Amino acid sequence: MSEAGVRLGTAGELLISGVLDYRSGPGLRKQGQALIKSSQAPALVLDCSAVERSSSVGLALLLAFMRDAQALGKAVSVHALPDGMKEIAEVSGVTEILAQP
């Protein structure tokens, strides 16, 4: 398992990777919020293709990143949501929120 991380990609992507849990969540939250604020892109894609494993903390991070982007007037979408996170989203009743363009 690799260390969790978040970084900006080339085309308005927020690349999220590693294991998202209670240990990595607080740091990723601060990093992601700063990166979203610094991005000049009009739209943001939350790319989860490199997420290895996630607890509900990962889902909370995505929702927080979506709020941050929307507060700055950026369109936001989620790409490559892992199956485990999809299951948590379904149980939590937030599948439609994550599917918004």
C-alpha angles and dihedrals in degrees: 000000000000130000115271118254146167127203141157118261127208101269106040094292123146102207111208119191146170129020116342111204143121091294098052099030102083094049093045090049092057094042094047094048091053092047092050090051092049095048116104093196115116091219132038129209116201100213112200097171092114096048107121099187137349141191123199086284089075091054091049089052092053092050091048091049089050091052091048093051094045091049087059092049095253122142110235136199137172122234129196099359106192118241093248091055090046089056092050090048091052093049090046093048096237101112092111093051091054092047094057114117 
